[in-house]
Amino acid sequence: MTPRELLNSGTAELGIPLSIEQVNTLFVYLAELKKWNRKINLTSITSERGVVIKHLLDSLAYLRGFLPASGLNLLDMGSGAGFPAVPIKVACPEISITLVESVKKKAAFLRHILRTLPLDGAEVLDVRIGEVPADYENTCDLVTARAFADMGSALAAGVRFLKTGGLMVLSRGPGETIGEQDLVRAGVFLENRISLRLPHSDYDRAIWVFKKSA
């Protein structure tokens, strides 16, 4: 299969069909990622097949955990090269995204991507998660994190941005768990846990969905 066929087949299997325009946009993103990756370390995965499966499809799998709708605000912690928030935004242009990435070179890449694709309703904050301004507290419908420590730490760091009833969506390996004390400490409860295997791979994932309590 070509990389495009992999993406089209994989998104169909995940139940997340994309338009031709959206697929084209993701491949512009992929090309820019490869170009910038020669200068700064954005990803250790360099083959197009690997990027499609382990970055694009893995990011889009987050959509199994929530229903996108117009007006939703998503904050992504430790965005790195933009996963999962940029693919989510391409698939769901009606939501707004805030990418939090403290490494200046990576933040510069993210701003370049937002201009290049282009994506409206998207911004980059080049600060550590603990330095995100208080204006963002209790304003987000969704918080995501992909490579952000353990789940307990991710919940503790991200829950302050969520509105009451807002969701934190995390994608983790199948063996990772979280203790009840971590949930109580963060003020969330487990809404859902979805097990899946990324299409065209033996890569098992669990999508964890936590809801902020009143």
Secondary structure, DSSP 8 states (H G I E B T S, - for coil): --HHHHHHHHHHHHT----HHHHHHHHHHHHHHHHHHTTS---S--SHHHHIIIIIIHHHGGGGSS---TT-EEEEES-TTTTTHHHHHHH-TTSEEEEE--SHHHHHHHHHHHHHTT-SSEEEE-S-GGGS-GGGTT-EEEEEESSSS-HHHHHHHHGGGEEEEEEEEEEE-TT----HHHHHHHTEEEEEEEEEE-TTS--EEEEEEEEE--
